[in-house]
Amino acid sequence: MALLTGVVPVVVAGCGIAPTDVREVARPPTVQVPPPSKTIYLLKDGRLTKEPADVESDTVESLLTALFAASTQPLEGRDTALRGFTLEGIKDSLNPVRRDEVQLPRTSTLTVIVKGEGTLSRPAKAQIVCTAQQDAAFEQVKIIHRYENRPSIVEGRFICGDLK
């Protein structure tokens, strides 16, 4: 028996389909990203309703600023449960993405700090939470209520669907 060295067998195989020229049949598939939401939640006949907001950007801070600004305006057929309250600020609990971190859908808690005397009603909380949660990154909204002459309280952590 002879031993061959240095010889590499070559196997040629095909699938039986002859190649053709490339033809463009249709446009490549693309993803349509919906335009950013520029709406806030107000009240109409005591129920939450989405209303257009006059804001320059779709950031949660811009939307919440517009929501609280609406409480100082005549609303013609709509109302707000936020009269007498002001937005003190927001804090996002999401940590920045690290360079080697796997990119997954990220959610976080948004903390909304509200100042004003009196009680934040359920409709007021719903307006805040539902406006903020138009940004899907916020899994829940925590509301902190600051008072002028007494300690702040945590109103709770909320989800829009639970308040509607």
N, C-alpha and C positions, 0 to 999 in steps of 0.2 A: 504494500500500500504506500503510495507516494504522498508526501505531505507538502502542500503548497504553502509558501510563506510570502507575505507581502501582497497577497491578492485579496481584494475586497469585492465581494459579490455585489452587483448592482441590480436592484429590482425596479422595473418600470411598471407602474400601474396607473390606471385611469378609471374614471367613473363611467365612461362611455358617452359623455356629453361633450360635444365640441364647443369650445369657447366662442363667444360672440362679442361684438362691440358693445360698449356700455351705452345704454339709451336712458335718458331721463324721462320718466313717465309722469311724475308729479313732483311737487315741491317736497323737500324733506320735512319730516314731522317736527313741529315746534311746540313749545309749551307757551300758552297764553297766560301771563300773570295778570290777575285782576288789578284794576287800579286801586291805589291805597284808599282806605275808608276815610272819608272826611265827614263823618256823621257823629252826632251825640244823641244821647237818650234824654228826651224830655217827657212830660206827662200830658196826655190828652184824655179828657174824661176819666182821670184817675189811673189810666193805664200807660205803661211804657210805650213810647213811640220813637222811632228813629227819625231824626231831623237833620237836614244838611247844616254843616257848621262852616262858618267863614274863617278858615284857618289856612295858613301858608303851607304847612306840612302835615303829614299823617302821623306824626309822633304822638305817643300817648300823652306826653306833657302838653302839647298843643291842643289836643282834643279835650283834656281835662280843664285846661285854662279856659277854653271856649265854653265848656259846660258851666263852670262857675261864673263866668262873665254873663252868661244868659240869665242868671238869677237876678241881675240888676237891670234887666231890660224888660220892656213890655213885650209879651210873647204872643199876643193875638190868637186866642183859641187854644193855646198850649200853656202849660204851667211847669213849675219846677218845685221840688221839695227842698231845694238848697238855698232858699232865700235866708239871708243872715249868716251864711257860712262862707268861708274863703278857703282857697287852696293854699296851704302852706308849703307844699312840696311833695315830691315823690322819691322813692328809693327802690332800685331794682336789686333783688337778691342774687342775680345771676353773676357768677364769677366769669372773668374773661376766659376765652378759649386759649388753651396752651398750644404751643406749636405742634407738639407730637400727639395731641389729643384726637381721638376719633371724632369726626364730625357727625353728630347725631342731632335729631330734632331736639332743641333745648327748650325747657320750660322753666319758669321761675315764679316767684311771688313778687307782686308789685305792692309796695307799701305806699298808701296815699295818706298824707297828713292834712287833716282838715281842722280849721279853727272856727270857733263860734260858740255862742251860748245856746242853751236849749238842747233838745234831743235830736239826734239824727234818726229820722223815721226810716222804716223799711223801704218806702219809695225813694228816699234820698240815697240810701245805700245802693239800691238797685241802679239808680242813674249813674252813680260813680263806677260801680263794678262792671255793668254792662258796657259802658263807654270804654273803659280800660281794656276789657277782654275782647274787644274787636281785634286787638293784636293777639294772635294765637300763641305767642310766646309766653303769655301770662296765664298760668294754670289757675291761680287764685289771686285775690286782691285782699290785702290786709288794710284795714282802716284804723288809723289812730286819730282820736278826737282830742284836740288841745283846747283848753279853756283859758280864760283870762286870769282868773284868781283861784284856780284849784288844779290839782294834778291831772295830767293827761290820762285817758283811758284807751285801751285797745277795744274797739267795737267788735272785732272778730276777723276771721278769714272767710271770704265769700267766693261763690261761683255764681255767675249771672243766672244760670238756669234755676238755681235754688231760690232766687229772689223774685223771679218774674211772677 
